[in-house]
Amino acid sequence: MSRLQAIDPAAAEGKTKTLFDGVEKKLGLVPNLLRTLGASPAALEAYLAFSQALGGAGLDAKAREAIALTVAGENACDYCASAHTAIGGSLGIGGGELADNLRGRSGDAKLAAALDFAAAVTSKRGLVSDADLAALREAGYDDAAAVEIVTTVALNLLTNYVNHVAQTEIDFPKVDAAAANAAA
């Protein structure tokens, strides 16, 4: 049971209704996280705008999903682990790679470096070392990519924290983030 009330799209009004209508048109549904954010139209709008802006960044959708899974794993956010596993699967990412991403790993060496950096940003609260940044650069990422990884982490910290506070009801096939990391 969620500790914060998720807004029913059928009962939404004003700005929240407009935003929910846009989400439903794009996704075919309004996930519980967005229903929870809908309690504050400003928060929902900010999340949607932030997410849309990152969609136009240099990191592709698969890399952003991998980072989202790494952040979910670092923060033991079952909602985000579940949602991003489902989204990653819909992008054609295999189950083994998705499970690895949740543990901050990848079979692709360049992506693995990005996930190492994302995990460092998350666990060190942004206070990464020169070595963390150097390893990212050695893997072929430039400063723009470093900033995009940090902003992708930040977007996912927002959703992880909202889900932790709300105890958002998971509306995707459930993935236990802590258990996945314990198996690492």
Secondary structure, 3 states (H helix, E strand, C coil): CCCCCCCCCCCCCHHHHHHHHHHHHHHCCCCHHHHHHCCCHHHHHHHHHHHHHHHCCCCCHHHHHHHHHHHHHHHCCHHHHHHHHHHHHHCCCCHHHHHHHHCCCCCCHHHHHHHHHHHHHHHCCCCCCHHHHHHHHHCCCCHHHHHHHHHHHHHHHHHHHHHHHHCCCCCCCCCCHHHHHHCC
